[in-house]
């Protein structure tokens, strides 16, 4: 039964995009990933009994997320709505999978191996996405690679952590494959954040001449980003940067309300509040009323969890900057890209994000075992 448990867990990690296979069980909308995770929990309990549940007290990150969610829900007296229930489902199933992952894989070598399996799944999904779009399905107007997802940035955010992992682990073939797929998404945020994380990792070990070349290459990347993303925003009234400007303007205005600053808007409530207030705040019709997230990780945490969520995020950042292991650099990618994009609260990315936070902040693994 233990072998079956590990096999199913590897399957869950490889097929992190299985949530795309959606269906109903009676009136209840669900997906393949949720069924696989519940099956995983059942086999986990059959294999190990209830004893691992006693270790819940050691999983600080999971406790903090659920405590922040409970505090936000109770203090704001939220009425259950579709967004709230959907976000609660995301957190519930991500928490289950993270807990089972950490209780199953105890050593750093086991955890890296499991993360590698998830990385191979990312490569497989990236290749599938390439074929899917090539055959004419869900083709983006600008021909960016997005597979069956709603936006190219979702695919880029999924591929980038594993690209960084394989490159830092010196597994160059899978890193090259993921790098090419990442370039095909043409997500400037994902590509730029990945580059700077890799630069930060390798820079201290290089000779002076190579450091100069890296610095010049960095200037080239910044210049390309300016000409492809920033400059077009001044030449048109509709661009991703223009839309972010509206989102951030609305967000900072919402924070002028002391209650919002202290308690947030409520878990998963940004979309509703944004649609309600954006037109009055910017004084015109917005480019889009449907905005799921505030496109900034600090705003994301403060709107979902209030000032306590912001404090937790800052402490996590400080801890991340102190460590030099592979998982801390991948989390650094989330933090850098998170300055302009925040699609964290969805099935696959929330699991990866909470897992990385747990691997960094969880004290059960001795620090010496987590060094590269």
C-alpha positions as CSV (number, residue, x, y, z in Angstrom):
1,X,0.0,0.0,0.0
2,X,2.9,2.3,0.7
3,X,4.3,1.8,-2.8
4,X,0.8,2.6,-4.2
5,X,0.7,5.7,-2.1
6,X,4.0,7.0,-3.5
7,X,3.1,6.0,-7.1
8,X,-0.2,8.0,-6.8
9,X,1.6,10.9,-5.3
10,X,4.1,11.0,-8.1
11,X,1.1,10.8,-10.5
12,X,-0.5,13.8,-8.8
13,X,2.7,15.8,-9.1
14,X,3.2,14.9,-12.7
15,X,-0.3,15.8,-13.7
16,X,-0.7,19.1,-11.8
17,X,-2.8,20.3,-14.7
18,X,-5.4,17.5,-14.3
19,X,-7.8,20.1,-12.9
20,X,-8.5,21.1,-16.5
21,X,-10.5,17.9,-16.8
22,X,-13.8,19.1,-15.3
23,X,-17.1,17.4,-14.7
24,X,-20.0,17.1,-12.2
25,X,-20.7,14.5,-9.6
26,X,-24.4,15.1,-9.2
27,X,-24.8,18.9,-8.7
28,X,-21.3,19.3,-7.4
29,X,-18.7,20.7,-9.9
30,X,-15.3,19.1,-9.5
31,X,-12.3,18.0,-11.6
32,X,-9.9,15.1,-11.9
33,X,-7.3,16.7,-9.7
34,X,-9.6,17.0,-6.8
35,X,-10.6,13.3,-7.2
36,X,-7.0,12.3,-7.4
37,X,-6.1,14.3,-4.2
38,X,-9.0,12.8,-2.3
39,X,-8.0,9.3,-3.4
40,X,-4.4,10.2,-2.4
41,X,-5.7,11.2,1.1
42,X,-7.6,7.9,1.5
43,X,-4.6,5.8,0.5
44,X,-2.3,7.9,2.7
45,X,-4.6,7.3,5.8
46,X,-4.8,3.6,5.0
47,X,-1.0,3.3,4.6
48,X,0.0,5.4,7.7
49,X,-3.1,5.6,9.9
50,X,-4.0,8.8,11.8
51,X,-0.6,9.2,13.3
52,X,0.7,11.7,10.7
53,X,-2.2,14.0,11.5
54,X,-0.5,14.6,14.9
55,X,2.2,16.4,12.9
56,X,-0.1,19.1,11.7
57,X,1.2,21.3,14.5
58,X,4.6,21.4,12.7
59,X,3.1,22.6,9.4
60,X,3.3,26.3,10.3
61,X,2.7,27.6,6.8
62,X,-0.6,25.6,6.4
63,X,-1.7,26.7,9.9
64,X,-0.9,30.4,9.1
65,X,-2.8,30.3,5.8
66,X,-5.9,28.8,7.4
67,X,-5.7,31.1,10.4
68,X,-5.5,34.1,8.2
69,X,-8.4,32.9,6.1
70,X,-10.5,32.3,9.2
71,X,-9.7,35.7,10.7
72,X,-10.5,37.4,7.4
73,X,-13.8,35.6,7.0
74,X,-14.9,36.1,10.6
75,X,-13.9,39.7,11.0
76,X,-15.4,40.8,7.7
77,X,-18.6,38.7,8.1
78,X,-18.3,37.5,4.5
79,X,-21.4,36.2,2.7
80,X,-20.5,32.9,1.0
81,X,-20.2,33.6,-2.7
82,X,-18.8,31.8,-5.8
83,X,-15.4,33.5,-5.6
84,X,-15.0,32.7,-1.9
85,X,-16.0,29.1,-2.3
86,X,-13.7,28.7,-5.3
87,X,-10.7,30.1,-3.4
88,X,-11.5,28.0,-0.4
89,X,-11.5,24.9,-2.6
90,X,-8.1,25.9,-4.1
91,X,-6.6,26.3,-0.6
92,X,-8.1,23.2,0.8
93,X,-6.8,20.8,-2.0
94,X,-3.5,22.6,-2.2
95,X,-3.1,22.2,1.6
96,X,-3.9,18.5,1.4
97,X,-1.4,17.8,-1.3
98,X,1.3,19.9,0.5
99,X,0.7,18.1,3.8
100,X,0.9,14.7,2.2
101,X,4.0,15.7,0.2
102,X,5.9,16.8,3.3
103,X,4.8,13.9,5.4
104,X,5.8,11.4,2.6
105,X,9.1,12.9,1.5
106,X,11.2,13.6,4.6
107,X,14.7,14.2,3.2
108,X,15.9,16.9,0.8
109,X,16.9,14.3,-1.7
110,X,13.4,12.8,-1.7
111,X,11.8,16.2,-2.0
112,X,14.1,17.2,-4.9
113,X,13.3,13.9,-6.6
114,X,9.5,14.5,-6.2
115,X,9.9,18.1,-7.5
116,X,11.8,16.7,-10.4
117,X,8.8,14.4,-11.3
118,X,6.6,17.5,-11.2
119,X,9.1,19.2,-13.5
120,X,8.9,16.4,-16.0
121,X,5.1,16.8,-15.9
122,X,5.6,20.5,-16.7
123,X,7.7,19.6,-19.8
124,X,5.0,17.1,-20.9
125,X,2.3,19.7,-20.5
126,X,4.4,22.3,-22.3
127,X,4.9,20.0,-25.3
128,X,1.2,19.1,-25.2
129,X,0.3,22.8,-25.2
130,X,2.6,23.4,-28.2
131,X,0.8,20.6,-30.1
132,X,-2.6,21.8,-28.9
133,X,-2.1,25.4,-30.2
134,X,-0.3,24.2,-33.4
135,X,-3.4,22.2,-34.3
136,X,-5.5,25.4,-34.1
137,X,-7.0,25.0,-30.6
138,X,-7.2,28.0,-28.3
139,X,-4.8,30.0,-30.4
140,X,-3.9,33.4,-29.0
141,X,-4.3,36.4,-31.2
142,X,-0.6,37.2,-30.8
143,X,0.4,33.5,-31.2
144,X,1.8,33.2,-27.7
145,X,2.0,29.7,-26.3
146,X,-0.8,29.1,-23.8
147,X,-2.1,25.6,-24.5
148,X,-5.6,25.0,-23.1
149,X,-5.2,27.7,-20.4
150,X,-6.8,31.1,-20.4
151,X,-3.6,33.2,-20.6
152,X,0.0,32.7,-21.6
153,X,1.1,34.0,-18.2
154,X,-0.6,31.0,-16.5
155,X,1.5,28.6,-18.5
156,X,4.7,30.7,-18.0
157,X,4.1,30.8,-14.2
158,X,3.8,27.0,-14.2
159,X,6.9,26.3,-16.4
160,X,9.3,28.9,-14.8
161,X,9.8,27.3,-11.4
162,X,10.8,24.0,-12.9
163,X,13.1,25.7,-15.5
164,X,14.9,27.3,-12.6
165,X,15.0,24.1,-10.6
166,X,16.5,22.0,-13.4
167,X,19.1,24.7,-14.3
168,X,20.2,25.1,-10.7
169,X,20.4,21.4,-10.4
170,X,22.5,21.3,-13.6
171,X,20.0,19.1,-15.4
172,X,20.5,20.9,-18.7
173,X,18.4,19.0,-21.2
174,X,15.1,19.5,-19.3
175,X,16.2,23.1,-18.5
176,X,16.7,23.8,-22.2
177,X,13.3,22.3,-23.1
178,X,11.5,24.3,-20.4
179,X,13.5,27.4,-21.4
180,X,12.3,27.2,-25.0
181,X,8.7,26.6,-23.9
182,X,9.0,29.6,-21.6
183,X,10.2,31.8,-24.4
184,X,7.3,30.7,-26.5
185,X,4.9,32.1,-24.0
186,X,6.5,35.5,-24.5
187,X,5.7,36.4,-20.9
188,X,8.1,39.2,-20.1
189,X,7.5,38.9,-16.4
190,X,8.2,35.2,-16.2
191,X,11.3,35.4,-18.5
192,X,12.7,38.5,-16.8
193,X,12.2,37.1,-13.3
194,X,13.7,33.8,-14.2
195,X,16.7,35.5,-15.7
196,X,17.3,37.6,-12.7
197,X,17.0,34.7,-10.3
198,X,19.5,32.7,-12.3
199,X,21.8,35.8,-12.4
200,X,21.6,36.3,-8.7
201,X,22.5,32.6,-8.2
202,X,25.5,32.4,-10.6
203,X,26.8,35.9,-10.3
204,X,28.9,35.5,-7.1
205,X,30.8,32.5,-8.6
206,X,31.9,34.2,-11.8
207,X,35.2,36.0,-12.8
208,X,35.2,39.7,-13.2
209,X,35.2,39.6,-17.0
210,X,32.2,37.3,-17.0
211,X,30.4,39.5,-14.5
212,X,30.8,42.4,-17.0
213,X,29.2,40.3,-19.7
214,X,26.3,39.4,-17.4
215,X,25.8,43.0,-16.5
216,X,25.7,44.0,-20.3
217,X,23.3,41.1,-21.0
218,X,21.1,42.4,-18.1
219,X,21.0,45.8,-19.7
220,X,20.0,44.2,-23.0
221,X,17.2,42.4,-21.3
222,X,16.0,45.5,-19.6
223,X,16.2,47.5,-22.9
224,X,14.2,44.8,-24.7
225,X,11.6,44.8,-21.9
226,X,11.3,48.6,-22.2
227,X,10.8,48.6,-25.9
228,X,8.4,45.7,-26.0
229,X,6.3,46.3,-22.9
230,X,6.8,49.9,-21.5
231,X,7.1,52.0,-24.6
232,X,4.0,50.5,-26.3
233,X,2.0,51.6,-23.2
234,X,2.8,55.3,-24.2
235,X,1.8,54.7,-27.8
236,X,-1.6,53.1,-27.1
237,X,-4.5,53.4,-24.6
238,X,-4.7,49.6,-24.4
239,X,-1.8,47.5,-23.2
240,X,-1.1,45.2,-20.2
241,X,0.7,48.0,-18.6
242,X,-2.2,50.4,-19.0
243,X,-4.5,47.8,-17.5
244,X,-2.1,47.3,-14.6
245,X,-2.1,51.1,-14.1
246,X,-5.9,51.0,-13.6
247,X,-5.7,48.0,-11.3
248,X,-3.0,49.6,-9.1
249,X,-4.7,53.0,-9.0
250,X,-7.9,51.3,-7.9
251,X,-6.1,49.1,-5.4
252,X,-4.3,52.0,-3.7
253,X,-7.5,54.0,-3.5
254,X,-9.2,51.0,-1.8
255,X,-6.4,51.0,0.7
256,X,-7.3,54.5,1.7
257,X,-10.1,53.0,3.7
258,X,-8.6,52.1,7.1
259,X,-10.7,48.9,7.4
260,X,-9.4,47.6,4.1
261,X,-5.9,48.3,5.1
262,X,-6.3,46.6,8.4
263,X,-8.5,43.6,7.5
264,X,-8.3,43.4,3.7
265,X,-11.2,42.9,1.4
266,X,-11.8,39.3,2.3
267,X,-10.5,36.0,1.0
268,X,-11.1,35.9,-2.8
269,X,-13.1,39.2,-2.8
270,X,-10.9,41.4,-4.9
271,X,-12.7,40.8,-8.2
272,X,-16.1,41.8,-6.7
273,X,-14.7,45.0,-5.1
274,X,-12.7,46.0,-8.1
275,X,-15.7,45.7,-10.5
276,X,-17.8,47.7,-8.0
277,X,-15.4,50.6,-7.5
278,X,-13.0,50.9,-10.5
279,X,-15.2,53.2,-12.7
280,X,-15.7,55.7,-9.9
281,X,-12.1,55.7,-8.9
282,X,-10.5,56.1,-12.4
283,X,-13.3,58.3,-13.7
284,X,-13.9,56.4,-16.9
285,X,-14.8,53.0,-18.3
286,X,-12.0,50.6,-17.3
287,X,-10.2,48.5,-19.9
288,X,-11.6,45.4,-18.1
289,X,-14.1,44.9,-15.3
290,X,-13.0,41.2,-14.8
291,X,-9.8,41.4,-12.8
292,X,-9.2,38.3,-10.6
293,X,-6.1,39.6,-8.8
294,X,-4.4,42.9,-8.1
295,X,-1.2,42.0,-10.0
296,X,1.1,42.6,-7.1
297,X,2.0,40.1,-4.4
298,X,1.9,42.6,-1.6
299,X,-1.5,43.9,-2.6
300,X,-2.7,40.2,-3.0
301,X,-1.8,39.3,0.6
302,X,-3.2,42.5,2.1
303,X,-6.5,42.3,0.2
304,X,-6.9,38.6,1.0
305,X,-5.7,38.6,4.6
306,X,-5.3,42.1,5.8
307,X,-2.2,43.6,7.5
308,X,-1.4,40.2,9.1
309,X,-1.1,38.6,5.7
310,X,1.3,41.4,4.7
311,X,3.4,40.8,7.8
312,X,3.6,37.1,7.0
313,X,4.7,37.7,3.5
314,X,7.4,40.1,4.6
315,X,8.8,37.6,7.1
316,X,8.7,34.9,4.4
317,X,10.7,37.2,2.1
318,X,13.3,37.9,4.7
319,X,13.7,34.2,5.4
320,X,14.0,33.5,1.7
321,X,16.7,36.0,1.2
322,X,18.8,34.5,4.0
323,X,18.9,31.0,2.5
324,X,20.9,29.7,-0.5
325,X,19.1,26.5,-1.4
326,X,17.4,25.7,-4.7
327,X,13.9,26.0,-3.3
328,X,14.6,29.5,-1.9
329,X,15.7,30.7,-5.3
330,X,12.5,29.3,-6.9
331,X,10.4,31.1,-4.3
332,X,12.4,34.2,-5.0
333,X,11.1,33.9,-8.6
334,X,7.5,33.9,-7.3
335,X,8.3,37.0,-5.3
336,X,9.9,38.9,-8.2
337,X,7.3,37.9,-10.9
338,X,4.7,38.5,-8.2
339,X,5.5,42.3,-8.3
340,X,3.5,42.5,-11.6
341,X,1.5,39.2,-11.8
342,X,-0.2,37.2,-9.1
343,X,-2.2,34.2,-10.5
344,X,-1.2,32.2,-7.4
345,X,-4.7,31.3,-6.2
346,X,-5.4,28.6,-8.8
347,X,-5.1,24.8,-8.6
348,X,-1.6,24.2,-9.7
349,X,0.2,27.4,-8.7
350,X,-1.2,27.6,-5.2
351,X,0.2,24.1,-4.5
352,X,3.6,25.0,-5.8
353,X,3.6,28.4,-3.9
354,X,2.5,26.9,-0.6
355,X,4.9,24.0,-1.0
356,X,7.8,26.3,-1.5
357,X,6.9,28.4,1.5
358,X,6.6,25.3,3.6
359,X,10.0,24.0,2.4
360,X,11.6,27.3,3.3
361,X,9.8,28.0,6.6
362,X,9.1,24.4,7.9
363,X,11.6,23.8,10.7
364,X,11.3,20.0,10.5
365,X,14.1,19.7,7.9
366,X,17.5,20.6,9.5
367,X,19.1,23.6,7.7
368,X,22.3,21.6,6.9
369,X,20.2,19.0,4.9
370,X,18.7,21.7,2.8
371,X,21.9,23.3,1.4
372,X,22.8,22.7,-2.2
